[in-house]
Amino acid sequence: MTDNKLAGGCMCGAVRYETTGEALDVIHCHCASCRKHNGAPVVTLAGFADANVTFSGDDRKLYESSPGVGRAFCGKCGTPLTWEGNADDAEIGYLFEFHISTFDTPDVLVPTMHSFYPERIAWFDIADDLPRYEEFSGASPILRHGPDTST
């Protein structure tokens, strides 16, 4: 994780953003909604509180994927940008979970966990020793460390 300013944006450059402060989390999310939003077997996200995020350029488009949850994307090129909504923690408030591949320097954002591991595509797993959670880390116990080798 980092405490530097980070910048990123969509593929065409119409939507840009900047984050400040340390990321609240950097996770691999296996939930069906994130996978559907990106068309990928897993999505890696870095979370920042609303107070630490600024957008510039075109307004992002927001699709409400479930009550209170938005998934933002660029209206010109279609790049998926965020999962966003109110955090479970009142101190954080509104939360932006950015797709790390939209950052200009994604290598500085190192994942620390997997969320919604039971929803993963059965043939896909990541060979790391990070904890795997049933849901979000604060809402569920650790299911395992490392990939599922039983299949």
C-alpha positions in Angstrom: 0.0 0.0 0.0 1.1 3.6 -0.4 0.7 7.0 1.3 1.5 8.9 -1.9 -0.8 10.6 -4.2 -1.9 8.2 -7.0 -3.5 9.1 -10.3 -5.5 7.1 -12.8 -8.3 7.1 -15.2 -10.0 5.4 -18.1 -8.5 4.0 -21.3 -9.4 7.1 -23.4 -8.3 9.6 -20.7 -11.7 11.3 -20.5 -12.2 10.4 -16.8 -9.3 11.0 -14.5 -9.0 10.7 -10.7 -6.4 11.2 -7.9 -6.3 9.6 -4.5 -4.4 10.7 -1.5 -3.4 8.9 1.7 -2.9 5.2 2.2 -5.4 2.8 0.6 -7.9 1.4 3.1 -7.6 -2.0 1.5 -6.3 -3.8 -1.6 -8.3 -6.9 -2.3 -8.9 -9.6 -4.9 -12.7 -9.8 -5.2 -14.2 -13.0 -6.6 -17.9 -12.0 -6.3 -20.1 -12.5 -9.4 -21.0 -8.8 -9.6 -17.4 -7.7 -9.8 -16.6 -10.4 -12.3 -19.6 -9.4 -14.4 -18.7 -5.7 -14.3 -15.2 -6.4 -15.6 -15.6 -9.6 -17.7 -12.7 -11.1 -15.8 -12.3 -14.1 -13.5 -11.2 -11.9 -10.6 -11.1 -8.2 -9.9 -8.4 -6.4 -7.8 -9.6 -3.3 -6.1 -8.0 -0.5 -3.9 -10.3 1.3 -1.5 -10.2 5.0 -0.6 -12.6 7.2 1.4 -14.5 9.9 -0.4 -12.4 12.6 1.3 -9.3 11.2 -0.3 -10.6 11.1 -3.9 -11.0 13.8 -6.6 -12.2 13.3 -10.1 -11.5 15.5 -13.2 -12.4 15.5 -16.8 -15.7 14.0 -17.9 -18.2 12.8 -15.3 -18.1 9.1 -14.8 -21.3 7.1 -15.5 -22.8 5.2 -12.6 -24.8 2.0 -12.8 -26.6 1.0 -9.6 -25.9 -2.7 -9.5 -27.7 -3.2 -6.2 -29.4 -0.9 -3.7 -26.8 1.7 -2.5 -24.0 0.2 -4.7 -22.7 1.9 -7.8 -20.4 0.7 -10.5 -18.8 3.6 -12.4 -17.4 3.5 -15.9 -16.3 6.0 -18.6 -19.2 7.0 -20.8 -16.9 7.3 -23.9 -14.7 4.2 -23.8 -16.6 2.0 -21.3 -13.6 1.4 -19.0 -14.9 0.0 -15.6 -13.5 2.3 -12.9 -15.1 1.8 -9.4 -17.3 -0.1 -7.1 -18.7 2.6 -4.8 -21.1 3.0 -1.9 -21.3 3.6 1.8 -18.7 1.7 3.8 -19.8 -0.5 6.8 -17.6 1.8 8.9 -19.3 5.1 9.6 -15.9 6.8 10.0 -15.1 6.0 6.4 -18.4 7.1 4.9 -18.7 6.9 1.1 -16.1 4.5 -0.3 -14.5 4.2 -3.7 -13.0 0.8 -4.6 -10.9 1.5 -7.7 -10.0 -1.2 -10.2 -6.2 -1.1 -9.7 -5.5 -1.6 -13.4 -6.9 1.9 -14.0 -4.2 3.5 -11.8 -1.2 4.9 -13.7 1.1 3.0 -11.3 -0.8 -0.1 -10.2 2.3 -2.0 -9.0 2.4 0.1 -5.8 -0.9 -1.3 -4.7 -0.2 -4.8 -3.4 -3.2 -7.0 -2.5 -3.5 -8.4 1.1 -6.6 -10.7 0.9 -9.2 -12.3 -1.2 -12.9 -11.5 -0.7 -16.0 -13.6 -1.7 -13.7 -16.6 -2.2 -16.6 -19.2 -2.4 -18.0 -17.3 -5.4 -14.8 -17.7 -7.4 -14.8 -19.5 -10.7 -14.0 -23.1 -9.8 -11.1 -23.5 -12.3 -9.5 -20.2 -11.3 -7.3 -19.5 -8.3 -4.3 -17.3 -7.6 -1.2 -19.0 -6.3 -0.5 -16.8 -3.3 -0.7 -17.3 0.5 -3.1 -14.5 1.2 -6.1 -15.1 3.4 -9.4 -16.0 1.7 -12.6 -14.7 3.2 -16.2 -15.8 2.6 -17.2 -12.1 2.3 -15.3 -9.0 3.3 -12.6 -9.5 5.9 -14.4 -7.7 8.7 -17.6 -9.6 8.1 -16.4 -13.2 7.9 -13.7 -15.6 9.3 -10.7 -16.6 7.2 -11.6 -19.7 5.2 -8.0 -20.6 4.3 -4.6 -19.3 3.3 -3.5 -20.1 -0.2 -5.3 -21.7 -3.1 -7.8 -24.5 -2.9 -5.8 -27.6 -3.9 -8.6 -30.1 -3.4 -10.0 -29.8 -6.9 
